[in-house]
Amino acid sequence: ARRGEAAMLTYAADYAGQRLIELDEQSAGIVSGAARRLVELSMRDAAALIGAQLPSRWPLARPGKPELDAIVQRATTSITSRMWVLSDQAAEAMRRRLVQGVAAGRNPRETARLMVADVEGVFDGGLARALNISRTETIDAYRAGAKAHHEANADVLRGWVWLAHLSERTCPSCVAMHGSEHDLDEPGPLDHPQGRCSRMPLVRSSR
């Protein structure tokens, strides 16, 4: 009976590993769609910020599709690669515990309990790291979209201003950068992971 339970446990581990792979594949599509919507939002916001500083109905350029696709691809690849690593770690934790349990002749139910505990341990730390990276990459995709829009309208812009999200949570380094002016082709704001700073386009003076 114990041999049959061990076989079922092996099957369950293989099945769980396959499901993790399938979830990764599904998440890649979800992440890609979300990143594209965020880049499109940054296009609209950038146009509104520039338009508010220019005469009405001023024609504004828009970055080309290949450039926007590259921004989406970069964000998607970074996020999904983190999730792949997390799933690989979880699957490896299950396989390792299974091998140990069989070698020690441990009761399959005890092995199963330990497998679940190991996977929870991986996800406790790994998921937090994955979420941190996901949030940072989506924010960076928004900034990259804004930068691309600004550069497409370099004829009317002279640079950008660093704007920090000022609150009790704002770190001193972001507060210090708040209001600073930067060249149009300078990336940024380049702050810490999950930073909430943004760039405000500066229109060239008409005088």
C-alpha positions in Angstrom: 0.0 0.0 0.0 2.9 2.3 0.9 4.4 1.7 -2.6 1.1 2.7 -4.2 0.9 5.8 -2.1 4.5 6.7 -3.1 3.6 6.3 -6.8 0.6 8.5 -6.4 2.8 11.1 -4.6 5.3 11.0 -7.5 2.4 11.5 -10.0 1.1 14.4 -7.9 4.5 16.1 -7.9 4.9 15.7 -11.7 1.3 17.0 -12.2 2.0 20.0 -10.0 5.2 20.8 -11.8 3.3 20.7 -15.2 0.6 23.0 -13.8 3.3 25.5 -12.7 4.6 25.6 -16.3 1.1 26.1 -17.7 0.5 29.0 -15.2 3.8 30.6 -16.3 2.7 30.5 -19.9 -0.7 32.0 -19.1 0.9 34.7 -16.9 3.2 35.8 -19.8 0.1 36.7 -21.9 -1.5 38.5 -19.0 1.7 40.5 -18.2 2.2 41.4 -21.9 -1.3 42.7 -22.2 -1.1 44.7 -19.0 2.3 46.2 -20.0 0.9 47.3 -23.4 -2.1 49.0 -21.7 0.2 50.8 -19.4 2.4 52.0 -22.2 -0.7 53.2 -24.1 -1.8 55.0 -20.9 1.6 56.7 -20.7 1.2 57.9 -24.3 -2.1 59.6 -23.5 -0.8 61.1 -20.3 2.3 62.5 -21.9 0.2 64.0 -24.8 -2.1 65.6 -22.2 0.8 67.1 -20.2 2.5 68.5 -23.3 -0.8 69.7 -24.8 -1.6 71.6 -21.6 1.5 73.8 -22.1 1.0 74.4 -25.8 -1.6 76.4 -27.9 -4.8 74.4 -28.5 -4.8 71.7 -31.2 -1.0 71.7 -31.5 0.0 68.5 -33.5 2.0 66.1 -31.5 4.0 63.1 -32.8 3.7 59.5 -31.5 6.5 57.0 -31.2 6.5 54.2 -33.8 5.1 50.7 -33.1 8.5 49.0 -33.0 9.7 51.2 -30.3 6.6 50.7 -28.2 6.7 46.9 -28.8 10.3 46.9 -27.5 9.2 48.6 -24.3 6.5 46.0 -23.8 8.8 43.1 -24.6 11.4 44.3 -22.2 9.0 44.6 -19.3 7.3 41.3 -20.1 10.5 39.3 -20.4 11.8 40.6 -17.0 8.6 39.9 -15.1 7.9 36.4 -16.6 11.6 35.3 -16.2 11.2 36.0 -12.5 8.1 33.9 -12.3 9.8 31.1 -14.2 12.6 31.0 -11.7 10.0 30.9 -8.9 8.2 28.0 -10.4 11.4 26.1 -11.0 12.3 26.6 -7.4 9.0 25.3 -6.2 9.1 22.2 -8.5 12.7 21.5 -7.4 11.6 21.8 -3.7 8.9 19.1 -4.3 11.3 16.8 -6.2 14.0 17.1 -3.5 11.6 16.3 -0.7 10.1 13.4 -2.6 13.5 11.8 -3.2 14.4 12.3 0.5 11.1 10.7 1.6 11.5 7.6 -0.6 15.1 7.1 0.4 14.2 7.3 4.1 11.1 5.1 3.7 9.0 8.0 5.2 5.3 7.7 5.2 4.0 9.3 2.0 1.5 11.5 3.9 4.4 12.9 5.9 6.4 13.5 2.7 3.4 15.3 1.2 3.1 17.5 4.2 6.7 18.4 4.0 6.5 19.0 0.3 3.7 21.5 0.8 5.6 23.3 3.6 8.7 23.5 1.4 6.7 25.0 -1.5 5.1 27.5 0.8 8.6 28.5 2.0 9.7 29.1 -1.5 6.7 31.2 -2.4 6.8 33.2 0.9 10.1 34.8 -0.1 10.0 34.2 -3.9 6.6 35.7 -4.5 7.5 38.8 -2.6 10.6 39.3 -4.8 8.6 38.6 -7.9 5.9 41.1 -7.0 8.6 43.7 -6.2 10.1 43.2 -9.6 6.7 43.1 -11.4 5.7 46.5 -9.8 9.1 48.0 -10.6 9.1 46.8 -14.2 5.5 48.1 -14.9 6.4 51.5 -13.5 9.5 51.5 -15.6 7.5 50.6 -18.7 5.2 53.6 -18.0 8.3 55.9 -17.7 9.8 54.4 -20.8 6.6 55.1 -22.8 6.6 58.7 -21.5 10.3 59.1 -22.5 9.6 57.7 -26.0 6.7 60.2 -26.4 8.8 63.1 -25.2 11.6 62.3 -27.6 9.2 62.0 -30.5 8.2 65.6 -29.7 11.7 67.0 -29.1 10.9 69.9 -31.4 8.7 71.5 -28.7 10.3 70.1 -25.5 13.5 71.2 -23.8 13.7 68.6 -21.0 11.8 67.2 -18.1 11.3 67.7 -14.4 11.6 65.0 -11.7 8.4 64.8 -9.7 8.3 62.8 -6.5 5.1 61.5 -5.0 5.4 63.4 -1.8 3.9 61.7 1.2 5.1 60.4 4.6 6.4 57.3 2.7 8.6 59.3 0.3 12.3 58.5 0.8 14.8 61.4 1.3 16.6 60.7 -2.0 13.4 61.1 -4.0 12.5 64.3 -2.0 16.0 65.7 -2.9 15.4 65.1 -6.6 11.9 66.6 -6.6 11.8 69.6 -9.0 15.2 68.9 -10.6 15.4 69.5 -14.4 16.9 67.0 -16.8 17.8 66.7 -20.5 15.1 65.3 -22.7 17.1 62.1 -23.7 18.0 61.3 -20.0 16.2 58.2 -18.8 14.2 58.4 -15.6 13.3 59.1 -13.0 15.8 56.3 -12.0 14.8 55.8 -8.4 14.6 52.7 -6.1 12.5 49.6 -6.7 8.7 50.3 -6.7 9.6 54.0 -6.8 6.6 56.3 -7.6 8.4 59.3 -9.1 7.5 60.5 -12.6 8.7 62.9 -15.3 6.9 66.2 -16.3 7.8 67.4 -19.8 9.0 71.0 -20.2 7.9 72.9 -23.3 10.4 75.2 -25.0 9.8 78.9 -24.3 8.1 80.8 -27.1 10.0 83.9 -26.3 
